Amino acid sequence: MSKAIERTRVVQEEVDEVFGKVVEAME
């Protein structure tokens, strides 16, 4: 269970990073 939460957290960080790059590209 904790491994799944850990993996989800890592994925969320990657999504945030990509989303930030997309926002920068749009501006």
Secondary structure by P-SEA (a helix, b strand, c coil): caaaaaaaaaaaaaaaaaaaaaaaaac
